[in-house]
Amino acid sequence: MSALASHRKPRGRTAISTPAVGFTTAALAGVTLLSSQNAGAAPSAPAEPKPSIEEVQKKVDDLYRQAGTATQKYNQAKEATAEKRQEVGKLLDEAAERTEALNESRRALGNYAAAQYRSGAVAPTAALVFADSPQSYFDQTQLMERLSDRQRSAVADYETERAAAAKQRTEAAKSLESLTASQETLRAGKQEVQAKLREARELLSKLTAEEKARLAEIERKKAAEARRKAEEKARAEAEAAAAAEAERERLRAQEQQEQEQQEQEQEQSQDSGTDSGTESGSGTTSGGDADADYAAKADKVLDFARAQLGKPYVWGASGPSSYDCSGLTQAAWRAAGVSLPRTTWDQVKVGKRVATEDLLPGDLVFFYDDISHVGIYIGDGMMIHAPKPGTNVREESIYYMPIYGSVRPA
């Protein structure tokens, strides 16, 4: 037994700890690898600092201004598209009329061909109808000599109408291409406006309640400063009006005094038996009539503008339920019988330029260096305008935005 036992294979121990050792080693290796990778990797870029409320406000204002500029581009493209569409429609109508005239000429030639066929004669007119160049065919065959005056007239009419129809089709095709380009510009303008407004909304949506309150406070201070400047202008206008009234009163008193003096001189002349026969009168006229005419139109403009207060700003809109800035001014002056162009860039060229200190109710005030906004002056440094998306038509100080210039449209 002992000998047999000595040849037995020794029983191995169960290696219980081996898997644990392998797992630990793998784990340690993984940690070491990760550590070495982190150590070798470039440090992550620091997060961008959050913009201040003032920076956010400046950015949002700038985006709204850019949206205003894009809106004017859109309005311009929309107007051009409408004009091109009208032009294309007119050309297509004319082309249809030309085609009908061409068909009439072709029918006349067909009748001559049919008459020749029925008479049994050679029918060169039949070949003429289907020829690419009738005139060259006549030159080659000298058929013109065998045609009556009436037939020659029919051929000439046919040639004229065919050339005119071809020209009309070419013009219509070019106008259609131009219309397509205008429509593409219109789509691009719409996308640009929407992109600017979307970016502004995203900026505002990231603000906390506290930040929104601070932003509102900045806006209130800005509005208060603009109102203060408007009040200063109102006082200046009142002083100027009082001075003008005092001057008118002085002139009336002077005129009355001169009239009384002349009456006394006339009485003395009559008593002495003489009559100078002189008449007095300044004979001068002022711009009173023109001023009264403008004031009457301005009253209609302001009545219309005040009736729109509270209606929403919508870019590209020109009424009656919503407006953008130039759509409002155009509609208001239309109510006074004056036609204005659609965009701020064209409206600023209408009428005559006036200085800010010489503004009268009804004048148009333009803002920003790119002339992307406009309002209607109502006096006392105030205006009615359609400000921007998310707001309604309202009264506001003209000093709320940087003034570019002003015009008197009529």
Order of alpha helices (4+ residues) and beta strands (2+ residues): alpha-alpha-alpha-alpha-alpha-alpha-alpha-alpha-alpha-alpha-beta-beta-beta-beta-beta-beta
